[in-house]
Amino acid sequence: MGGIGRIGLLGRMASAIVLLCLLQMAFSFFIFDWLERRSIQEDHARRVAELLVVSKRVHASRPERAAEVMSTRHLDVSVAGTPLLRENGTSSMASRVHKQIIYWEPELRDVILRLDVMSERSGARHLVGSMSLDNGRWLNFRSRNLGENWPGLLSATALTLLTAGGSAAIAIYLLRLFGTPLRALAKAAAEIGAGKTVSLTETGTPDLRNVSHAMNEMQHRIAQMIAGQAQAFEAISHDLRTPLSRLMLAAPFTQPEDIRDIVAEAAQDMEGLLDSLLAFLQAQYLDAEPERFDLPSLVRALSEGDDQIRWTGPSEFAVLWYRKPLEMALRPLLKNAQEYAGAATVFLSDEDDLILHIVDEGPGMKDADLKRIFDPFFRADEARERTTEGLGLGIPTAQRILQRFGADLQFVLADSGGLHAQITLPKIGRDQGRLKKL
C-alpha cells in the first residue's frame, strides 16, 4: 500500500487504463478462441460431410478406388469389412460434430455413422469415424487436426495487442495532456503554501477554470488579510514608537538611578519586541529579485567585526540569489550564535544545492526544545530570562523568509555539542570564485 499511496492521480488513472486493457485483451482472447474453435469445428464438419457423401458415391461406382481417391493430406480413408469404431464416442465434441455433419448433408441420416475424437500427447485432436456402405462394408476415416486454430489465434492476438497497446498509449498521452493543468495547480498550491504569490491562468475545462479562479481569489484574500495585519501593526508600532522615544529620552533624567536603569532597559526591550514582531510579519509578504553578490562579504558584514564568528569558507564566492531575504534570515541566526554560544563557525558545502552551515560552540538544546525551535514566541529554558532582547521570533522569522524564497532551514546538534544550522539555497545560477579558504 505504501507504493500505491505514492502514485499520483494521473498515475492511478493510467494504471487503471492499462489494467482495463489487459482485462479486455484476456476477455477478447477467450471469446475469440471459443468462437474460432466453434467456427473451425463447424467448417471441419461441413468438409467431412461433403467428403463422406462423395466417398459414398465413389464407392458405389468404383469400390476398389474409393480409399485411394478420397485419401488426402487431411483425410485418411480405408474400406474394410469391420468398422473402426464399434460405437459413438462419448465426448461432447464428437456429438456436436455428428449433428453438424447431418445438418450439412441430410442424406447421411440414413446411414450408420459413428464418430469419436482422439487426442495425442502433443495436444492435437483428430476426428475418427466409421460409416456403413451399401454392400455391408465400412468406410473408416480419420480427419486430422480437428479445431486447429493457432495461426488465426496468433494473428488475432497480435492484432489485439497492437490495438490495445495503441489505445493505452493514446489514453495515457491524453491523460498526461489533460493532467498538465492539474500538475500546474499542484505546483502552484505548493508555492502558495510556501508563502509565494502565484498568478494562475484561468484556462482549460470549466472545472479547472473554476479551481484556478478560486485559488486566485484565495490568494488575493490571504494577501489582503496579511497586508492588513502588517499595516495595522505598522501603524500601531509607529504610534507606540512616539511615546517610546519620549520615554527613552526621559530615562536619563529619571531619579533615583536604579529606577532610571529599569526604565531605560524596559524601553529598549519594548523597542526590540516591536522590531521582532514587525520583521515576523514582513516575512510573510516580503518580495525581492535575485541579484549577484559575494556571500562571504555578507556574512562578515553581519558579524559586525566579531572575531568569534569565524568564516572558514572560500574567500570569495559569488552567488545569484535574494540578498535582502538572506540577510534578514542570517541576522538573527548569527546574533543567536553570538549571544547564546559565544562563538560559531560558518562555512559552505557546494553540492546539488548550496548549503550554508553555522555551527556554534554553545551548550546545544534539549531534544524537546529542538523540536519546537521553529514555534513562534518559543524560547528555550536557557533563554527565558529577560536578560536578552527579542521575543522568540528570530528563528521562526528566518525560516519563513527562507521558505518563501524556496530555501530551507534545519537545525541539528553538532558533534561538538552545539547547534548546527543548515541553510539550503536552491541554485538559481552563480559565478563561483576560487574555493580558497581564508
N, C-alpha and C positions, 0 to 999 in steps of 0.2 A: 504493500500500500504506500510505503514511503516513496518508491519510484514513481508510482502513478500520480501521487499528490504533487510531484514536481512538474508534471506535464501541464502546459498551459491549455486554455480553452480551445485554441485552434489546433493544437496537437491532439487533443482528445477527439475533436471532430474529425480530423484526418484519420486517426486510428479507427474511429467508428466506420468511416467510409471504406477503409481498407478491409476491415472485418466483414462488412456487408458484401463487398466484392468477393471475398473468399467464400462466404456462405453461398452467394449467388452462383459462383463457379462450381462449388461442390454440388449444389442442387441441380444445376444445369447438366453436369456430368452424369448424375444419377438418372435424371429424366431422359437425357439423350441416349444413354446406354440402354435403358429399358425400352424406349421407343424404337431404337435402331435394331435391337435384338428381335423385337416382335416383328418389325418390318422385314428383316432379313429372313426370319423363320417363315414368314408368310410367303415371301418370294421364293424361298427354297422349296416350300411345299408346292407352290404352283409349278415350278420347273420339274420337280419329281413327278407330279401328277401328269404333266404332259409327256414325260419320258415313259411313264408306265403305260399310258394309252398307246403311244407309238410302239413300245416293245410288244404289247399285246397284239397289235395289228401285224407287226413284222413276223412274230412267231406264227401267226395264223397263215401267212403266205410263205415264209421261208424259215421254218423252225430251226434248221441246222445253222443258220447265220444270225439268229436273234441275239445271242450273247455277244458275238463279235461286233455286230453292227452297233448295238446300243451301249457298249462299254466306252467310256470317255475318261479323261483325267479326273473328272469329278464324280463319275458313277461307275461302279464295278457291277457287272451283270453276269449271272450264270443261270442256266436252266438245269434243273435236277428233278429227280423223281420224288424227293422229300423236301419239305420246307426247312429253311434255315431257322425259323422261329416256330416253335410249337404253339405259342400263344402270344397275345399282345403284351408289350411291356407295361409296367405299372407307373412309369413316370408321367407327370402331367404334360411334359413337353411332347412325348410320343402321342398322347391322346389328343393334344391340341393340333399337332401336325396332321394326324389322321383325319380330323374334322375338316381341316383346311384343304387337304387333297380331295376329299369327297365334294367339298364346296366348288373347287375349281373344275373338277371332272366328275360330274354326277354319274356317268356310266360305270365308274368303278364301284358304285354302291352295290352292284350285283355280283361282285367277285369277293373272294375271301382275301382280305388284306390285313396282314399282321405287321406291326411296326414296333421298334424299340430304339432306344438311344444308348450308344456305347461310348464310354468316356475313356480316354487314355491318360497316362500319368502326366503328360505334358499339358493337360487341360483341354485338348481338342476333343470335340464331340462329333460322332458320326451317326447318321440315321441308317439303320439296317432294317430290312423287311423281307417279307415273302408274300407273293401274290399268286393265287391259283390261276392256271391256264385252262383252256378248253379241253385239252386231251388228258387231263388229270395230272399234268406235270406242274412244276412250280417255278416261278421266276424269282430267284433270290438276288437281292441287290444291296449295295452299300453306297450311300451318298456321303461324301467326305465334308468335314468342316461345317457341321450344322450350326448356324448362328454366328459364324466367324465375322467379326466386325471391327477388328483392331485398326486397320487403315482408316476407316471412316471415323472411328472414335478419336484416333490421334489427330486427324485433321480438325475435327470439331474441338478437341482440346486446345490445339494451337490457336484456332480462331477465337475461342472463348477467352483464353489467356490474353491474347492481343487486345480484344475488345475490353475486357475488364481492366487490364493494365492501362490502356489508353484513357478509359473513363475515370479511373482512380487518379491518373496524372492530371487530367483536366480539372477534376474536382478539387484536388489539393492545390493546384495553381490558382483556381478561383477563390478557394478559401484564403490562401495567402494574400491574394489581391484584395479581397473583402476585409481581411484582417489588418491591413495596413492602418486604417483609421483607428482600430482598436488598440494596436500597438502604440500609435501616436498618443492616444488618450492615456494609456497606462504610463508612458514615459512622462507625459505632462503631469499626471497625478503625482508621480514620484517627485518631480521637480517642485510642484506646488507644496508637497509635504515637506520639502527641504527649505521652504520659505521663498522660493523664486516666483516671479510673476511670468506666466506663460500665456501668450495670446493664441488661442485655438481658432483655426479656420473652421467656420461653421458650414462644412460641405458634406456631401455624401447622402446616405439614405435619411429619411425623416427622423428615425430614432437616433442616429448618430448626430444629426444636426441638433436635435433636442438636448442630447447629452453634452455636446460641445458648448451649446448656449448656456446650459445650466452651470457648467464648470466656469465659464467666463463670468457669469453673474455671481457665482460663489466667490471667485477671486476678487471681484470688484467690491463685494460687500465686506469680505475679510480685510481687504486693503483699506477700505474706508474705516472699518472699526479700529484696526491697528493704528492708522494715521490719526484717527480721532483721539484714541487713548494717548498717543505720543504727544499730540498737540495740546491736549488737556494737561498732561503732566508738564510739558514745557512751559505752559502758561503758569501753572502752579509753582513750578521751580523758579520761574522768573519773579513771581510775586514774593516767594519766600526768600530769594536772594537779597532783596532790598532790605528787609529788616535784619537779615542775617549779616549783611555787610555793616549795617549800623551797629549791630551787637559786637562784631569783630573790631570795629573802630573804637567802641566804648570800652572794650575789655581792658586795655592797658590803664585806664583811669579808674578801674574798679578797686575798691578797698574793702576789706584787707587783702593781702597778697594771695592767700590761699583761695579766696573766692575768685579773684581775678584769674588765677590759673584754671580753675574749674570752668569758668565762663568761656575762656579762650579755647580750651580743649573741646568743650561741648559745641562751640561754633564750628571748629574745624571738623569735628565728627559729622555734624549735620551737613556741611558742605560736601564731605566725602560721600555721604549717603545719597545726596541729590545727584552727584556725578555718577555713582554706580547705577542708580535707577534710570537715569537718562541714557547711559550707554547701553543698558539692557534693553530698553525699549527701541532705541535706534537700531540695534542689531536685527530687528525683525523687518525693517523696511529699508535697510541700507542698500544703496546702489553704487556701483563702481565699474570702471572699464579696465581691462588688462593693460599693464604698462611694463616696460622693461626697467629693471632696477637691480642693484647689486645687493644680494641677500646678506652677506657678511657685514656690509656697512650699515644696513638697517638694524641688525642685531646689536652691533656695537653702539649705535646711536641710542637705542632703547635701554641699553645697560647703563647709560649715563656715566660712563667712565669708571664704573665699579669693577675693580680688578677681580672680585670674587665671581663674576660671571665670565667664564673663560670660553672663548670661541676657538675650537680646535679643528674647524673645517678648513676648506681651501681659502686662501687669502682673497681671492676674487671668484665670484660665482654669480653670473648674470642670469636672471630668470625673467620670464614673461608671465606675470600673474597680477593679482589685485593687491596693489601696495597698501592702500588705506585699510581695507579689511584685515590684511595680515598684520599690519602694525597695531590695529586695535585689539587683535587676538593675542599677539605676543606680549603686549604691555602688561596685562595682569598676570600672565604666566611667569614672566621674568621677575615681576615685582614680588609675587608669592615666593619664588625661589630665593630672592634676596632677604625677605623678611622672616620667613619661617625656616629656611635651611642654611642661610648664611653664605652658601657658595653653590655654584652649579656649573656644569659643562654643557656647551652647546655645540652640536656637530651635525653633519649631513650624511645621509646614505642615499645614493642615486641608483634606484632600482627601476621597476616598471613605473613607479611614481616617485616623486621626490619626497623624502621623509626628513623632517627637521626634528632632531632629538634634543630634549632638555632634561638632563639628569642632575638632580640636586643631591646634596650631601646631608640632608636633614634626617630626622628620625622616621620618615615614612608615615604611613597611615595604617590604621586597622582595616582588616578586610571589609568589615561592615561599613566603615566610613568611606572606603574607596568605592563601594557600590553606589553611594549617594553623592559622589563628588560633583555630579552634574545637576543635582537638585538645586533650584533657585533658593537663596537665603540659607543654604546649609553651611554650617561652619563646624569643622572637626573639633574634637574636645580641646586640643591644644590651642585652638584659635577662638574659643568662645569668650575669653576675657576681652573686654573692650579696651585693650591696650593698643590695638591696631585699627587702621582705617578700614572702611568697606562694610558691605552688608552681606557678604557671602554670594555675590553676584559676578565676581570676576571670571571664574572658570565657566559657569553657565553662559555668560555673555560671549566668551571666546568660542565655546562650542557652537552657539547659534550662528555667530558670524561665519565661522569656517564652513559649517554645513550649508549655509545659504549660498556659498560660492563653490560648492561641490567638494570641499575638503573634509577632512575627518580629524578628530582629536580623541586620543585614547591615553589612559593612564595605567601604568603597571608599576609594581615595586621593583626597583633596581636591585642588582646583585649586591650593591654596597649597603642596601637598606633604605635608601631614599626613594623619592618618587621619580619616575621616568615618564615624561610626557612625550608623546609621538604625534607630530602634526604631518599628516599625509596630504601632499599637494598634488592633485592631478595635473599632468603636464599639458599646458596649452602650447608650449613651444618655448625654447630657451636658447640662449647663446652662452654656452658654458665656458668659463675661463679654465685655466690650468688648475688641476686638483693638487695644489701645492699648499701643504699645511703651514700654519704660522710657527 
